Amino acid sequence: MFLQATMKHNRKLIDAAIELHQEGLISPNTYVLDVDTVRKNAEALAREAKKQNIELLFMTKQIGRNELISKAIVEAGIEKAVAVDPWEALTLHRQGIKIGHVGHLVQIPKYMIRTILEVNPDYVTVFSYENAKNISEIALEIGKKQKIFLRIAESGDFLYDGQKGGFTLKQLYEDIDKLTKLSGVEIAGLTSFPCLLIEDSQAKTTPNVLSMQKAKAFLEEKGFKDLEMNMPSATSTATMKLLRESGATQGEPGHALTGTTPLHVSGEFPEKPAMVYVSEVSHLYEKKAYVFGGGFYPRSRMERALVAPDKNTIKSVDVIENDPANIDYYGTLDTTDVSIGDTVIYAFRTQIFVTNAHLAVVGSLESSPELLGIYDSTGNKVR
């Protein structure tokens, strides 16, 4: 999906990935991330956010909760992270990353609430009165008042399967008096997901945004002021103006940090591609070549891959996407004009934290390429 943009704007990343694999320094099923390009992307995002008066909280699930990358993003001016689940929050906290928001996709399990609140997140999202009540009780026990976001999920809103839940407007109207009586929490704002979608290379708001706006108007009638409007999904330099015009006060860039939102297929935005996936030809079978897998992503929409015995001999070949119902032990190339052991390079949208891939961080590609570390898909250092 991003192969052409990466060839045009970050060819040295591709060359470095091929060399690392051919020298045996990284194995197949490894994502290679260019920390310097991520830092530049984060700087561009921070500049645009300041211009649009939007607070950014960076997302790390796509990059495997990686410590080196996260710290580069902080250095670039985006100071706090969003943890979409409590396990991510704990990983980032151990790395010394400040947590701005926990749980906008995954609720905090009851017996993890104390642990998460002790991480001191700025905001915690709740899907229900019951969840808010549980958080309030623990917050009071440890002597704090926790700011919360109410997740709005009106009937008819755009919600992905496996991610459904939150307050319908009717439920909000019914529960607001009970919520305001919880002395251990403060309703600080609203959130939903996804608030933006990319269709036909254009960013558009989802119905979720209108639902958030209606919920905000209701809360303001109840006397609430200065509510945060947290509007994640597809946050980038190209979409922040639309977010601001839609009432957003916060955005949560993830794929933009690696130049891999759907808008970035062209490569003609400030954020440049910073990530490739490395594999190796395993075997040939019935007029197809099979490469080692484990890190493919069902929504990647990849079409082509590069095959190379070395960085000076590269060719592009067609990809046959895997059936997402099956385990991706291998990927498939629609060719036999390759050799076993050749390096294979892909560039596609991914969520590293749900794969079993490794992640190699590289730097100084413009001068003297350096392998800075190898990590597993959830942020643990391998070597």
WOUR-V756977 format. One line per field, one symbol per residue. phi: phi as a letter, one per 20 degrees, with the letter a starting at -180 (. if undefined). burial: # if it has 24 or more other C-alpha atoms within 12 Angstrom, else .. A space follows every 10 residues. Layout:
BEGIN
phi=???
burial=???
END
This chain:
BEGIN
phi=.dffffffdb ffffgfffff ffemecefmc eddefffgff ffffffffff felcedcedd ffdmlefffg fffffepdec dddfbfffgf ffffenefde bcnfdcfegg edgggffffm ffccecdbff fffffgffgf fdmbdefcde eebfgnfecf gnceqpefff ffgfefffff effeccfdrc baaeeccdcl mcecfeggff ffffffffff feofclffde cfolfbffdf fffffenfdc ccfcfffdmc fgfegfmecg fdfcbcddcb feadblmcdd dfdocfcgdf lfcccddbfb fecccecfdd fffffdfefc dcdeacebcg nffcddbbfb cgfdddfecd ecblffccgc eerccefdne fea
burial=#######.## ########## ##..###### ########## #########. .#.####### ########## ####.##### ########## ###.#.#### ########.. ..##.##### #########. #########. ....###### ####..###. ...######. ###..#..## .######### #######... ..######## ######..#. ......#### ########## ####.##### ########## #######.## ########## ####...### ########.# ########## #....####. ##.....#.# #####..#.. ########## ###.###### ###.#....# ########## ...
END
